[in-house]
Amino acid sequence: MKLDKNKKYIIGVSGGPDSMYLLEFLKKEQIKNVIVCHVNYHYRKESNYDQKIVEDYCAINDLKLKVLNVDQDYKKLNSNFESWAREVRYNFFLKIAKENNFENLLLGHNLNDSIETFIMQKQRNNLVSFFGIKKISKNKILDVYRPLLNIKKSEILKFLNENKIKYALDDTNNDEKFKRNKIRKSLNENDFELIVNEINFKNLELNKIMNKVDSFIKSNIDKESLNLNQNLQTSELDFIQRCIFEWLKRIKKDFLIYNRSNKTLNEIAKKIKLSNKAFWEIQIENFIIFKDYNKLKIINKNLKTKKTVKINSEEDFKKIFFFINYKEIVGVIKRDGLLFPYVVTNDYNYYKTRTKVGNKKTNRFFIDKKINNYNRIAKAVVFSTKDYKILNKIK
């Protein structure tokens, strides 16, 4: 990968072989406008030694260095260490980038790392956007470059040893309770050419699929809803899952899926493909994804909280302000002549058989008119306790 010498780069350096090789690579390429960033997690007893290696190298080569010393009681850490450490690391990179008006980040991932990732993706049957590791990606404001992805680990170690460049070794990389370490030990670099060919082929096929996904989403996204047509329902589950994820991404709700297993997307996709019901729903954290006739929608679960309020006077209007159609309800009651009492409710199960729309039972009217589920869930109805006829229009 050819790097632009005129750009400014943050460099993530742990002190391990890959990042120390990256520093040598940048020296050779004459990339000089850089800030080296090191995170000392104080997680291993060798952490300070790692930091010293980075400090000494930067001092000798006149490189600007920023160090984050993490103060964390690891006995109280509830999340996975690797995921947590990655978040700490990237937040630090972003902070330094913003403070110094940098927009580029360099990382030392090598070919072995990419192949390990690919094997893990296959074993987990992950729904991925790319097989292996991307040479260029985006993390918030940072363009992330990985210029060593064509270089084998053995080549990196050979270069460092021959040139007597110090580097740190992480003993936890030998712990086979971690799946990646187990894969790492099983790798044979002689097999890499075949594996790289497989990765390239799979990424070409994936690119074709993602073009179809993009076309479907562009044609079927409607504000924050997704139209469910027969083409989607007869598609493979993998394609349906990708469409759901892309839809959530476009409406900025993809955070609901990150750090979750594929089971969530798979469950939604199966319902789209196999269920003939007009309505169904799945709750994810504080949101509900639901089918509403031929649309897929998402709402905050608070909108579905069932509330029933009796209105005895205008003073009671303040009790119903939380309904999304509050103003409409007040207007309807006023046009009806303020003939209290009224009941305002969004509890469909409560009012569907008690009330009428015209001369029809409400549930029958809603079925005949195909009143969508969103309006049944989110919007309130108002009726007089004299005749139990719904006064406002639900479309």
C-alpha positions in Angstrom: 0.0 0.0 0.0 1.4 3.4 -1.0 0.8 6.0 1.6 0.4 9.8 0.9 3.4 11.5 2.4 1.5 14.8 2.7 -1.1 13.3 5.1 -0.9 13.3 8.9 -1.2 10.0 10.6 -1.9 8.7 14.1 0.0 5.4 14.6 -1.3 2.8 17.0 1.8 1.2 18.5 1.6 -1.5 21.2 5.3 -2.4 21.2 4.7 -5.8 19.7 6.4 -7.0 16.5 3.7 -5.8 14.0 3.6 -2.2 15.3 7.4 -1.9 15.6 7.7 -3.2 12.1 5.1 -0.6 11.0 7.3 2.2 12.5 10.3 0.9 10.4 8.1 0.7 7.3 7.0 4.3 7.8 10.7 5.4 8.2 11.6 3.7 4.9 8.6 5.3 3.2 9.6 8.7 4.7 6.2 9.3 6.4 7.2 11.9 8.9 4.0 13.8 9.9 2.9 11.3 12.6 1.9 10.9 16.2 2.6 7.6 17.9 -0.1 6.5 20.3 0.5 3.8 22.9 -2.1 2.5 25.4 -0.7 0.9 28.6 -3.6 -1.1 30.1 -1.5 -2.2 33.1 -3.1 -5.6 32.4 0.0 -7.7 32.2 3.1 -7.5 34.4 5.2 -6.7 31.2 3.0 -3.7 30.3 5.6 -1.1 31.4 8.3 -2.9 29.5 6.1 -2.6 26.3 5.8 1.1 27.0 9.6 1.5 27.5 10.3 -0.1 24.1 7.9 2.4 22.4 9.3 5.4 24.3 12.9 4.5 23.5 12.2 4.0 19.8 10.3 7.3 19.6 13.1 9.1 21.4 15.8 7.7 19.1 13.8 8.5 16.0 12.5 11.9 17.2 8.8 10.8 17.0 6.0 12.5 18.8 4.5 10.1 21.4 1.2 10.1 23.3 0.7 7.5 26.1 -2.6 6.6 27.8 -2.2 5.0 31.2 -5.3 3.1 32.0 -6.5 2.9 35.6 -8.9 0.0 35.8 -9.7 -2.6 38.4 -9.9 -5.7 36.2 -11.7 -7.7 38.8 -14.6 -5.4 38.4 -14.5 -5.4 34.6 -17.8 -7.0 33.5 -17.3 -6.9 29.7 -15.0 -8.9 27.5 -11.5 -7.5 27.9 -10.6 -7.5 24.2 -13.8 -5.6 23.2 -13.4 -3.2 26.1 -9.7 -2.6 25.4 -10.5 -2.0 21.7 -13.0 0.7 22.6 -10.5 2.4 25.1 -7.8 2.3 22.4 -10.0 3.8 19.6 -11.4 6.4 21.9 -7.8 7.5 22.7 -6.9 7.6 19.0 -9.9 9.7 18.2 -9.1 12.1 21.1 -5.6 12.6 19.9 -6.7 13.0 16.3 -9.3 15.7 17.2 -6.8 17.6 19.4 -4.2 17.7 16.6 -6.5 17.9 13.5 -5.5 14.5 12.2 -7.8 12.3 10.1 -5.8 9.2 9.4 -4.9 6.1 11.6 -2.3 3.5 10.7 -2.4 0.0 12.3 0.0 -2.9 12.0 -2.3 -5.8 11.1 -0.5 -8.4 9.0 -1.5 -11.2 6.6 -1.7 -13.7 9.4 -4.2 -11.5 11.2 -6.4 -11.3 8.2 -6.4 -15.1 7.6 -7.1 -15.7 11.3 -10.1 -13.3 11.1 -11.3 -15.1 7.9 -11.2 -18.5 9.6 -13.1 -17.2 12.6 -15.7 -15.7 10.4 -16.2 -19.0 8.7 -16.4 -20.9 12.0 -18.9 -18.5 13.5 -20.9 -18.2 10.2 -20.9 -14.5 10.8 -22.9 -12.1 8.6 -19.9 -10.0 7.5 -19.5 -7.0 5.2 -16.0 -8.2 4.2 -14.0 -11.4 4.6 -10.7 -11.0 6.3 -9.5 -7.5 7.3 -10.0 -4.5 5.1 -6.9 -2.5 4.0 -8.9 0.7 4.4 -11.9 1.3 6.7 -13.6 4.1 8.6 -13.9 4.7 12.3 -15.9 7.8 13.0 -13.7 10.7 11.8 -10.7 8.5 11.1 -9.7 6.8 7.9 -8.0 3.6 9.0 -5.1 2.2 6.9 -3.5 -1.2 7.4 -0.4 -1.2 5.1 1.0 -4.5 6.3 -1.8 -6.8 5.2 0.3 -8.5 2.5 3.2 -9.3 4.8 3.5 -12.6 6.7 4.2 -12.7 10.4 7.4 -14.7 9.8 8.7 -12.0 7.5 8.1 -9.3 10.1 9.9 -11.3 12.8 12.8 -12.1 10.5 13.3 -8.4 9.7 13.1 -7.2 13.3 15.6 -9.9 14.5 18.0 -9.3 11.6 18.0 -5.6 12.3 18.1 -6.0 16.1 14.9 -3.9 16.6 13.4 -4.5 20.0 9.8 -5.7 20.3 7.6 -7.1 23.1 5.9 -10.5 23.0 2.5 -10.9 24.6 2.4 -14.2 26.5 -1.5 -14.2 26.4 -1.2 -14.9 22.7 -0.2 -18.5 23.7 -3.3 -19.1 25.8 -5.4 -21.5 23.8 -8.5 -20.8 25.8 -8.9 -17.9 23.3 -10.1 -19.2 19.9 -7.9 -16.8 17.9 -4.8 -18.2 19.6 -5.9 -21.7 18.8 -6.3 -20.8 15.1 -3.0 -18.9 15.1 -1.1 -22.0 16.3 -2.8 -24.2 13.6 -1.9 -21.9 10.7 0.7 -22.9 8.1 2.0 -20.0 6.1 2.6 -22.4 3.1 -1.2 -22.6 2.8 -1.7 -18.8 2.7 -1.8 -18.5 -1.1 -4.8 -20.8 -1.3 -6.6 -19.1 1.6 -6.0 -15.7 0.1 -7.5 -16.8 -3.2 -10.6 -18.1 -1.3 -10.9 -14.8 0.6 -10.7 -12.8 -2.7 -13.3 -15.0 -4.4 -15.7 -14.8 -1.4 -15.3 -11.0 -1.4 -16.2 -10.8 -5.1 -19.3 -12.8 -4.5 -20.2 -10.8 -1.4 -19.8 -7.6 -3.4 -22.4 -8.8 -5.9 -24.8 -9.7 -3.1 -24.3 -6.3 -1.5 -25.1 -4.5 -4.8 -28.4 -6.4 -4.9 -29.1 -5.4 -1.2 -28.3 -1.8 -2.0 -30.7 -1.9 -5.0 -33.5 -3.5 -2.9 -33.1 -1.0 0.0 -33.1 2.0 -2.3 -36.3 0.8 -4.0 -38.1 -0.2 -0.8 -37.1 2.1 2.1 -40.0 4.4 3.0 -38.9 7.0 5.5 -38.1 4.7 8.5 -40.1 1.7 7.2 -39.1 -1.1 4.8 -41.5 -2.5 2.3 -41.8 -6.2 2.4 -42.5 -7.6 -1.0 -42.6 -11.1 -2.4 -39.1 -10.9 -3.9 -37.7 -10.4 -0.4 -39.9 -13.1 1.2 -38.8 -15.7 -1.3 -35.1 -14.8 -1.0 -32.4 -16.7 0.9 -32.2 -16.0 4.6 -28.7 -14.6 4.2 -30.0 -12.0 1.7 -33.0 -11.1 4.0 -30.6 -10.6 7.0 -28.4 -8.3 5.0 -31.4 -6.3 3.9 -32.6 -5.9 7.5 -29.1 -4.8 8.6 -28.7 -2.3 5.8 -32.2 -0.9 6.5 -31.3 -0.4 10.2 -28.0 1.1 9.1 -29.7 3.6 6.8 -32.1 4.7 9.6 -29.3 4.9 12.1 -30.5 2.0 14.3 -27.7 -0.5 13.4 -26.3 0.0 17.0 -29.1 -2.4 18.0 -27.4 -5.2 16.1 -23.7 -4.6 16.8 -22.3 -6.8 19.6 -25.3 -9.2 19.3 -25.2 -12.7 17.9 -26.6 -13.4 14.4 -29.6 -15.0 16.2 -31.4 -11.7 16.3 -31.1 -11.0 12.6 -31.8 -14.6 11.8 -35.0 -14.5 13.9 -36.3 -11.4 12.1 -35.4 -12.9 8.7 -37.2 -16.2 9.4 -40.3 -14.3 10.5 -40.3 -12.3 7.2 -39.8 -15.5 5.2 -42.0 -17.9 7.0 -44.8 -16.1 8.8 -48.0 -15.3 7.1 -49.3 -13.2 10.0 -50.2 -9.5 9.3 -48.5 -8.5 12.5 -45.6 -9.8 14.6 -43.0 -8.1 16.7 -39.5 -8.6 18.2 -38.1 -6.5 21.0 -34.5 -5.5 20.9 -33.3 -3.5 23.9 -35.6 -0.4 24.1 -37.0 -0.8 20.6 -39.6 -3.0 18.9 -39.2 -4.2 15.3 -42.5 -5.3 13.9 -44.3 -6.3 10.8 -47.2 -4.1 9.9 -49.0 -5.7 6.9 -46.4 -5.4 4.2 -44.0 -3.1 6.0 -41.3 -3.6 8.6 -41.2 -0.8 11.2 -39.4 0.1 14.4 -40.5 2.1 17.4 -39.3 2.9 20.9 -41.0 0.4 23.2 -42.3 3.3 25.3 -44.7 4.1 22.5 -46.3 0.7 23.1 -46.9 1.3 26.8 -50.7 0.8 27.3 -52.4 3.7 28.9 -56.1 4.5 29.5 -57.2 7.8 30.9 -60.7 9.0 31.9 -61.3 12.7 31.0 -63.9 14.4 33.2 -63.0 18.0 32.4 -60.7 20.2 30.4 -58.3 20.2 33.4 -57.8 16.5 32.7 -56.3 17.3 29.2 -52.9 17.5 30.9 -53.1 13.8 31.7 -52.9 12.8 28.0 -50.1 15.0 26.7 -47.8 11.9 26.3 -50.0 10.4 23.5 -48.4 11.3 20.1 -51.8 12.4 18.8 -52.6 14.5 21.9 -53.5 17.7 20.0 -55.9 15.8 17.7 -57.7 14.2 20.7 -58.2 17.5 22.4 -59.5 19.0 19.2 -62.0 16.1 18.7 -63.3 16.5 22.3 -63.8 20.2 21.8 -65.6 19.7 18.5 -67.9 17.2 20.2 -69.0 20.0 22.6 -67.0 18.9 25.7 -69.7 16.5 26.7 -67.7 14.8 29.4 -66.8 12.1 30.4 -64.5 10.6 27.7 -62.0 7.8 27.7 -58.7 8.2 25.9 -56.7 5.0 25.4 -54.1 3.3 23.2 -54.8 -0.2 24.7 -56.2 -1.9 21.6 -57.1 -5.1 23.5 -59.1 -2.9 25.9 -61.1 -1.0 23.4 -61.4 -3.2 20.3 -64.6 -5.0 21.3 -66.0 -2.4 23.7 -66.2 0.4 21.1 -67.6 1.0 17.7 -66.6 2.9 14.6 -70.0 4.0 13.1 -72.1 0.9 13.5 -69.2 -1.7 13.4 -67.3 -3.2 16.2 -63.9 -1.5 16.2 -61.9 -4.7 15.7 -64.0 -5.6 12.7 -63.7 -2.1 11.3 -59.9 -2.1 11.7 -59.6 -5.5 10.0 -61.8 -4.5 7.1 -59.9 -1.2 6.6 -56.5 -2.8 7.3 -55.6 -0.2 9.9 -51.9 -0.6 10.4 -50.4 -1.9 13.6 -48.4 1.2 14.2 -51.5 3.3 14.6 -53.1 0.7 16.8 -50.0 0.7 19.0 -48.9 4.3 19.1 -52.1 6.4 18.5 -54.8 6.8 21.1 -58.5 6.7 20.4 -61.1 8.8 22.3 -64.7 7.7 22.9 -67.6 9.0 25.0 -68.8 6.7 27.8 -72.4 7.4 26.6 -72.3 5.5 23.4 -68.7 4.1 23.2 -68.3 5.3 19.6 -64.7 6.3 18.6 -64.7 10.0 17.7 -61.2 10.4 16.1 -60.1 8.9 12.8 -57.5 6.1 12.8 -56.1 5.6 9.4 
